[in-house]
Amino acid sequence: MKALATIGLLIVSNVFMTLAWYGHLKFGEIKGLDKLGLWAVILISWGIALFEYCFQIPANRIGFRENGGPFSLFELKAIQEVITLTVFTVFTLLVFKTETFRLNHFIGFIFLVLAVFFIFKK
Protein backbone atom coordinates (compact mmCIF):
# COMPACT_ATOMS: atom_id res chain seq x y z
CA MET A 1 0.00 0.00 0.00
CA LYS A 2 2.85 2.39 0.82
CA ALA A 3 4.34 1.75 -2.63
CA LEU A 4 1.10 2.80 -4.36
CA ALA A 5 0.69 5.84 -2.09
CA THR A 6 4.28 6.87 -2.84
CA ILE A 7 3.83 6.51 -6.59
CA GLY A 8 0.47 8.32 -6.54
CA LEU A 9 1.90 11.23 -4.57
CA LEU A 10 4.90 11.40 -6.91
CA ILE A 11 2.58 11.57 -9.92
CA VAL A 12 0.57 14.44 -8.41
CA SER A 13 3.79 16.18 -7.37
CA ASN A 14 5.17 15.93 -10.88
CA VAL A 15 2.00 17.36 -12.42
CA PHE A 16 2.49 20.48 -10.29
CA MET A 17 6.23 20.52 -11.02
CA THR A 18 5.63 20.38 -14.76
CA LEU A 19 3.04 23.15 -14.55
CA ALA A 20 5.42 25.31 -12.50
CA TRP A 21 8.45 24.71 -14.73
CA TYR A 22 6.85 24.75 -18.17
CA GLY A 23 3.27 26.03 -17.89
CA HIS A 24 4.40 29.65 -17.85
CA LEU A 25 5.67 29.21 -21.42
CA LYS A 26 2.01 29.37 -22.49
CA PHE A 27 1.25 32.57 -20.54
CA GLY A 28 1.76 34.58 -23.73
CA GLU A 29 -1.43 33.02 -25.11
CA ILE A 30 -3.56 33.91 -22.06
CA LYS A 31 -5.04 37.39 -21.85
CA GLY A 32 -3.94 39.08 -18.65
CA LEU A 33 -0.93 36.85 -18.24
CA ASP A 34 0.69 37.78 -21.55
CA LYS A 35 2.13 41.05 -20.18
CA LEU A 36 3.63 39.69 -16.97
CA GLY A 37 7.27 40.38 -16.27
CA LEU A 38 9.81 37.74 -15.36
CA TRP A 39 9.53 38.27 -11.60
CA ALA A 40 5.74 37.89 -11.67
CA VAL A 41 6.09 34.66 -13.64
CA ILE A 42 8.72 33.42 -11.16
CA LEU A 43 6.40 34.14 -8.22
CA ILE A 44 3.45 32.40 -9.89
CA SER A 45 5.61 29.40 -10.70
CA TRP A 46 6.92 29.37 -7.14
CA GLY A 47 3.35 29.33 -5.86
CA ILE A 48 2.55 26.34 -8.06
CA ALA A 49 5.78 24.62 -7.00
CA LEU A 50 4.67 24.89 -3.36
CA PHE A 51 2.02 22.29 -4.14
CA GLU A 52 4.68 20.11 -5.76
CA TYR A 53 6.53 20.03 -2.44
CA CYS A 54 3.31 19.36 -0.54
CA PHE A 55 3.11 16.02 -2.38
CA GLN A 56 6.80 15.28 -3.00
CA ILE A 57 7.89 15.44 0.63
CA PRO A 58 5.19 13.04 1.91
CA ALA A 59 5.87 10.70 -1.02
CA ASN A 60 9.53 10.45 -0.07
CA ARG A 61 8.79 10.09 3.65
CA ILE A 62 6.20 7.37 3.08
CA GLY A 63 8.26 5.56 0.47
CA PHE A 64 11.70 5.67 2.10
CA ARG A 65 12.78 2.31 3.51
CA GLU A 66 14.24 3.81 6.71
CA ASN A 67 10.83 5.34 7.47
CA GLY A 68 9.09 1.99 7.01
CA GLY A 69 8.53 2.37 3.28
CA PRO A 70 9.42 -0.08 0.53
CA PHE A 71 12.05 1.90 -1.40
CA SER A 72 15.71 2.84 -1.06
CA LEU A 73 16.79 6.38 -1.98
CA PHE A 74 18.11 5.16 -5.34
CA GLU A 75 14.81 3.44 -6.06
CA LEU A 76 12.79 6.51 -5.07
CA LYS A 77 14.87 8.70 -7.38
CA ALA A 78 14.60 6.26 -10.29
CA ILE A 79 10.81 6.06 -9.89
CA GLN A 80 10.58 9.84 -9.66
CA GLU A 81 12.60 10.37 -12.84
CA VAL A 82 10.48 7.98 -14.89
CA ILE A 83 7.30 9.62 -13.57
CA THR A 84 8.74 13.07 -14.33
CA LEU A 85 9.47 12.19 -17.95
CA THR A 86 6.11 10.47 -18.40
CA VAL A 87 4.18 13.44 -16.98
CA PHE A 88 6.34 15.85 -18.99
CA THR A 89 5.72 13.92 -22.22
CA VAL A 90 1.95 13.82 -21.74
CA PHE A 91 1.90 17.52 -20.80
CA THR A 92 4.05 18.49 -23.79
CA LEU A 93 1.96 16.55 -26.28
CA LEU A 94 -1.32 17.91 -24.90
CA VAL A 95 -0.33 21.54 -24.29
CA PHE A 96 2.43 22.25 -26.80
CA LYS A 97 1.00 21.09 -30.11
CA THR A 98 4.19 22.01 -31.98
CA GLU A 99 6.24 19.32 -30.23
CA THR A 100 6.40 15.76 -31.53
CA PHE A 101 7.34 12.52 -29.84
CA ARG A 102 10.05 10.88 -31.95
CA LEU A 103 11.67 7.47 -32.08
CA ASN A 104 14.79 8.73 -30.29
CA HIS A 105 12.58 9.90 -27.39
CA PHE A 106 10.97 6.46 -27.22
CA ILE A 107 14.37 4.73 -27.25
CA GLY A 108 15.58 7.04 -24.49
CA PHE A 109 12.54 6.12 -22.39
CA ILE A 110 13.26 2.44 -22.93
CA PHE A 111 16.75 3.01 -21.54
CA LEU A 112 15.26 4.80 -18.52
CA VAL A 113 12.94 1.87 -17.87
CA LEU A 114 15.98 -0.42 -18.13
CA ALA A 115 17.78 1.83 -15.65
CA VAL A 116 14.92 1.40 -13.20
CA PHE A 117 15.04 -2.36 -13.76
CA PHE A 118 18.74 -2.48 -12.95
CA ILE A 119 18.39 -0.17 -9.94
CA PHE A 120 15.71 -2.49 -8.49
CA LYS A 121 17.69 -5.64 -9.34
CA LYS A 122 19.00 -7.27 -6.18
C-alpha positions, -999 to +999 in steps of 0.1 A: +000+000+000+029+024+008+043+017-026+011+028-044+007+058-021+043+069-028+038+065-066+005+083-065+019+112-046+049+114-069+026+116-099+006+144-084+038+162-074+052+159-109+020+174-124+025+205-103+062+205-110+056+204-148+030+231-145+054+253-125+085+247-147+068+247-182+033+260-179+044+297-179+057+292-214+020+294-225+012+326-205+018+346-237-014+330-251-036+339-221-050+374-219-039+391-187-009+369-182+007+378-215+021+410-202+036+397-170+073+404-163+098+377-154+095+383-116+057+379-117+061+347-136+087+334-112+064+341-082+034+324-099+056+294-107+069+294-071+034+293-059+026+263-081+058+246-070+047+249-034+020+223-041+047+201-058+065+200-024+033+194-005+031+160-024+068+153-030+079+154+006+052+130+019+059+107-010+095+105-001+088+101+037+062+074+031+083+056+005+117+057+021+128+023+035+142+038+067+108+053+075+091+020+070+085+024+033+094-001+005+121+019-014+157+028-011+168+064-020+181+052-053+148+034-061+128+065-051+149+087-074+146+063-103+108+061-099+106+098-097+126+104-128+105+080-149+073+096-136+087+131-143+095+122-179+061+105-184+042+134-170+063+158-190+057+139-222+019+138-217+019+175-208+040+185-238+020+165-263-013+179-249-003+215-243+024+222-268+010+211-301+042+220-320+062+193-302+064+158-315+073+125-298+101+109-319+117+075-321+148+087-303+126+099-274+110+065-272+144+047-272+156+070-245+125+061-224+133+024-229+167+030-215+153+048-185+129+019-179+160-004-181+178+018-156+149+014-132+150-024-138+187-025-129+184-002-099+157-025-085+177-056-093+190-073-062 
